[in-house]
Amino acid sequence: YLAGEIDITNTIAAESFPSLKKSLPDQVHISPKATVYFYEFNNKKPPFNDVRVRQALNLAIDRDIIVDKILGQGQLSAYTMLTPNIGGFNFEQPDYALWTQAQRIAKAKELLNEAGFNQSNPLTFNLLYNTQEGHKKIAIAVASMWKKNLGVNAVLQNQEWKVMLDNMHQGKFDVIRRAWVADYDSPMAFLSIFLSKQVKNTAMYKNHEFDKLLEKAEKTNAKNYYQQASDILTKDVPAIPIYFYVNHNMVKPYVGGFHINARGEFFTKDLYVIKH
């Protein structure tokens, strides 16, 4: 790109981002992406069948450190599975999104203690992610937050993508790294992966009230049903939403018609070269 061989990049490497943003600010394009990064629990496997354990681990993660210090490309902290403006809706955030991190940690300690885990009986489990430097950095940071804030031992495991997928579908994991991109512009794209009978429900989560609300939402596309379903996920925490992705591209100033959508797609039919 800098040598002029290409006019648009698909992404911007994290290590190059700060210097490019400074030296070529007009050529750095950042826009929202309908994708959420999350850690999924095996909801059938003790102790993750205890909602207090899931809630505690969720509250003890400082998302702002992850998006600002580790990622640093405009990603947003996620407190629900629904990306901003999905389906044209803006949903209410959970109460804890407005708490200080100290308040979240205090509540997390209380919940974990109630579930029977403390200094004399520390919680230990495996955190599985697919082999990639970015996922490794996040896993190290999260494991360190859990250790420091709750005395929890998360043992990091990495596997090649296909091996991890096989283990995910067979339920051979404790907590696993996931991401989900909306394949259509609706809250249903994210919420439906937690339906009891959905083949994509690798969290093995079941809540009949949630299922019924999504059934109504599918028929009506009514915001209140989506909101209520999202609130159930906030309470039950079958998975921990961590951050929302962004598109990041370098685009030459002489390229016109570059518009990227929330799925990270842009169309060559719209592009043209400005005289230069």
Secondary structure, DSSP 8 states (H G I E B T S, - for coil): -TTSS-SB-S---TTTHHHHHHH-GGGEEEEEEEEEEEEEE-TTSTTTTSHHHHHHHHHT--HHHIIIIII-SS-EE-SSSS-TTGGG------GGGGS-HHHHHHHHHHHHHHTT-SSSS--EEEEEEES-HHHHHHHHHHHHHHHHHH--EEEEEEE-HHHHHHHHHTT--SEEEEEEE-SSSSTHHHHGGG-TT-TT-TT----HHHHHHHHHHHHH--HHHHHHHHHHHHHH-SEEEEEEEEEEEEB-TTEE-----TTS---GGG-EE---
